[in-house]
Amino acid sequence: MMIGFIVWSVCAAVFFGLAVYCRRAKNAVGFFAGVQAPEVSDIKSYNRAVSRLWIVYAVLFEALGVPFLFAKQNSPVYIISVVGTMFISIGAMAAYHFIAEKYKK
């Protein structure tokens, strides 16, 4: 299942790349697709907070991919990865709402 782990790692790298993009952005970045970024009081701090959120998400996402290295194909252990991804995604959405409220104008 090494190929599964490599694909999972590429996805985590995309999230990390998104974090780098957010960190370097000059304008406030949005979190959800198709939604405008809110008007914020401090753009640099807001973007840094969103970047940290994506970094934490990428690290947790990569950690959830570890079962791909050790489990056999069609193992029930993969439920950990699937359910864990659901929980960290919900957690990221909740964390973003706290960030948006903190930096809202």
N, C-alpha and C positions, 0 to 999 in steps of 0.2 A: 504494500500500500504506500510505497514511497512516492509514487506519482500523485496520489491523493494529498499527501502532505506537502508536496511541492506546489500543487495548485492552491491549497489552503494558504501556504506561505506567500504566494504571489498576491492573493487577495489581501492578506495582512499588509504586504508592502504597499499596495495601493492606498490603504487607509493611512499608512505612515506618510506616503507622498502627499496625501490630502492635508495631513497635519503640517507638513513643511510649507505647502502652498498657503495655508491659513496664516502661518507665522509670518510669511513674507508679504502678504497682501497689504496694499495701501488703503483700501476701502474695507468697510465692515463686511465680513463674509457671512453668508447664510448657512444654515445647517441642513434644512430640509430642501429637497429638490423642488425647484419651481417656486420657491417662496423667497420674497425679497428679504434682505437682511434688515433687522430693525435699526431705527435711529439710536445710536449709542452715544454716551457721554465721552468715553475714552476709547477710541478705535483701536489703538495699539494694545491696550490691556485686554480689551474684548477679544481681539484676534488671538492673543497669546492664550487666553483661557480656552477658547474653542480649539486651538492647536493642542493644548494639553489634553483636552477631552478626547481628541482623535488619537493621540499617542497612547493614552491609557486603553482606549478601545482596541487599537492595533495589537498592543502587547497581550491583552486578555484574549483577543481573537486567536492570536498565534498559540497561546497556551492551550486553548481549547482544541487545537489541531494536533496536539501531541498523541492522542490515541491512534491517529493514522500511522504513526511509526511502529506501534507495538501490537495492535489488534489485527486479527485476521479479517479477511473480507466478509461482509455481512454479519459482523459481530454486533451484539446489542450494546457494546461499549460506545458506539457512535452516537447513541442517544444523548450521551453527555455533551458531545460537541453541538448537536442540534439544539437541545434545550438550553444549554449554556449560552449559545449565540443569541437565542431569543431573549434571555434574561439580560445579557449585557447590552443588547440593542434597546430594550425598554429602559434600562438604567441610563444609557447615553441620552435618550430623549428627555428623561426626567432631569438629568444633570444640565442639559442645555437650557431647559426652561429656567433653572436657577441662575445660570449665567446670563441669560437674556434679561431677567428681572433685575439682576444686580447692576447691569450696565445700561439699562434703558434710560433714555432722556427724560 
